[in-house]
Amino acid sequence: MEAATLAGRLAFETRDDAVSRALYEEATREAACLGQPWRQATVHLSHALTVLYAMPDIAYAARLVERAVRAAECGESPLLRARAHALQAEVAARWGQSRQSSAALGLAWYDIERESTDEPLPGAFSAEYLRGFEGVCQLYVGDPAVAHDQFAASAGALRAPRQNVQRIIVTTDQALARIQLGEARAAADLLHECVAAAASTGGRVPLIRLRSARLELRPWRREDFVADLDDHLMDALGH
């Protein structure tokens, strides 16, 4: 199961989405034979993230997230339940479902606070990550100013080397909040930081987020600061 899940993620990173989906389906079948619901939840969550960002197919991702939530609720890992509810909140927010998103975030915080000493997946999720999800939800169905502050708090706490990719993602989302607030130049400054970091860490999701943020700068495409960002993107990442 773990090998198939990892292979599915690697196929996603190399942009072979058809192979990635097949490998995740294999991992799902294998996880179902183990009798440990939290293992099934990990596969569904990893698969949902690749679907959400590769296609993006929100409806399919939502189905995977719902399966993850059901499996996690039967499992022994509060942190995994928190992660499942956090992604459930993001999907609801992307669909414009404010009430459902808020409810899922509340469940995620409840699960985070219930972390126990016998947690089977220590470090699988944390309040720092959850603040980033809160920011995404605010970005879609709330206040971009609140989203900006939540992203800033999340990015400021994600300082471990293994958290570099997540910090890039959160900081890119913070730039999106600045764009919504009309602070395009400040957003471009943040994106320069993300480009430099992404060039050293790699990862497909940061690149997807960077491209999305750049598209939001189209109203300012004739400004020098956008041209400078385009040059940086091309020089550092070839995009």
JOGI-V318626 format. One record per residue. N is the residue number from 1. RES is the residue in one small letter. PSI is psi as a letter, one per 20 degrees, with the letter a starting at -180 (none if undefined). D_LAST is the distance of its C-alpha to the last C-alpha in Angstrom with 2 decimals. Layout:
BEGIN
n res psi d_last
N RES PSI D_LAST
N RES PSI D_LAST
END
This chain:
BEGIN
n res psi d_last
1 m g 34.49
2 e h 32.42
3 a g 31.25
4 a h 30.25
5 t g 28.42
6 l g 26.48
7 a h 25.72
8 g g 24.55
9 r g 22.13
10 l h 20.86
11 a h 20.49
12 f g 18.43
13 e h 16.10
14 t j 15.78
15 r k 15.21
16 d m 18.79
17 d h 19.96
18 a g 23.27
19 v g 24.32
20 s g 23.33
21 r g 25.58
22 a g 28.39
23 l h 28.34
24 y h 28.49
25 e h 31.39
26 e g 33.10
27 a h 32.66
28 t g 34.13
29 r g 37.15
30 e h 37.73
31 a h 37.48
32 a h 40.06
33 c i 42.52
34 l i 42.43
35 g k 44.25
36 q n 42.07
37 p h 40.33
38 w h 37.95
39 r h 36.46
40 q h 35.91
41 a h 34.23
42 t h 31.71
43 v g 30.68
44 h g 30.48
45 l g 28.39
46 s g 25.83
47 h g 25.72
48 a g 25.51
49 l g 22.45
50 t h 20.53
51 v g 21.87
52 l h 21.10
53 y h 17.38
54 a h 16.70
55 m g 18.62
56 p p 19.50
57 d n 23.24
58 i h 25.06
59 a g 28.46
60 y g 28.03
61 a h 26.53
62 a h 29.54
63 r g 31.94
64 l g 30.58
65 v g 30.78
66 e h 34.35
67 r g 35.27
68 a g 33.86
69 v g 35.89
70 r g 39.03
71 a g 38.70
72 a h 37.97
73 e h 40.96
74 c i 43.15
75 g a 41.78
76 e j 42.68
77 s o 39.48
78 p h 39.31
79 l h 35.87
80 l h 34.55
81 r g 36.28
82 a g 34.62
83 r g 31.16
84 a g 32.06
85 h h 33.41
86 a g 30.40
87 l h 28.06
88 q g 30.78
89 a g 30.65
90 e g 26.90
91 v g 27.27
92 a g 30.28
93 a g 28.52
94 r h 25.66
95 w i 28.58
96 g j 30.21
97 q n 33.07
98 s g 33.92
99 r g 37.24
100 q h 36.06
101 s g 33.07
102 s h 35.46
103 a g 37.92
104 a h 35.45
105 l h 34.33
106 g g 38.02
107 l h 38.53
108 a g 35.62
109 w h 37.19
110 y g 40.56
111 d h 39.27
112 i g 37.60
113 e i 40.95
114 r j 42.79
115 e p 41.11
116 s r 43.95
117 t h 44.86
118 d k 44.78
119 e p 41.19
120 p i 39.96
121 l m 36.30
122 p p 36.48
123 g j 33.18
124 a h 31.64
125 f r 31.12
126 s r 32.16
127 a h 32.70
128 e g 29.58
129 y g 27.43
130 l h 29.63
131 r h 29.11
132 g g 25.40
133 f h 26.48
134 e g 28.94
135 g g 26.27
136 v g 24.28
137 c g 27.61
138 q h 28.41
139 l h 25.09
140 y h 25.99
141 v k 29.78
142 g c 30.85
143 d o 30.40
144 p h 27.00
145 a g 28.96
146 v g 30.35
147 a g 26.98
148 h g 25.59
149 d h 28.55
150 q g 28.30
151 f g 24.67
152 a g 25.69
153 a g 28.66
154 s g 26.74
155 a h 24.07
156 g h 26.97
157 a i 28.79
158 l n 26.04
159 r i 26.54
160 a q 27.26
161 p h 24.87
162 r i 24.66
163 q j 23.55
164 n g 20.42
165 v g 18.05
166 q h 20.24
167 r h 20.32
168 i g 16.54
169 i g 16.86
170 v g 19.92
171 t h 18.64
172 t g 15.66
173 d h 18.45
174 q h 20.53
175 a h 18.08
176 l h 18.43
177 a g 22.15
178 r h 22.02
179 i g 20.34
180 q h 23.20
181 l j 25.60
182 g j 24.47
183 e m 23.15
184 a g 19.76
185 r g 19.79
186 a h 20.82
187 a g 18.09
188 a h 15.45
189 d g 17.38
190 l g 17.18
191 l h 13.43
192 h g 13.28
193 e g 15.55
194 c h 13.51
195 v g 10.35
196 a g 12.95
197 a g 14.69
198 a h 11.95
199 a h 11.17
200 s h 14.88
201 t h 15.66
202 g a 13.04
203 g p 13.79
204 r h 12.37
205 v g 13.95
206 p h 12.43
207 l g 8.85
208 i g 10.62
209 r h 12.41
210 l g 9.71
211 r g 8.25
212 s g 11.99
213 a g 12.84
214 r h 10.54
215 l h 12.28
216 e i 15.50
217 l j 15.06
218 r h 15.44
219 p i 19.08
220 w k 18.19
221 r h 15.53
222 r i 17.99
223 e q 18.53
224 d h 17.74
225 f h 16.51
226 v h 13.67
227 a g 12.82
228 d g 13.02
229 l g 10.65
230 d g 7.97
231 d g 8.97
232 h g 8.96
233 l g 5.48
234 m g 4.70
235 d g 8.00
236 a h 8.11
237 l i 5.45
238 g k 3.85
239 h none 0.00
END
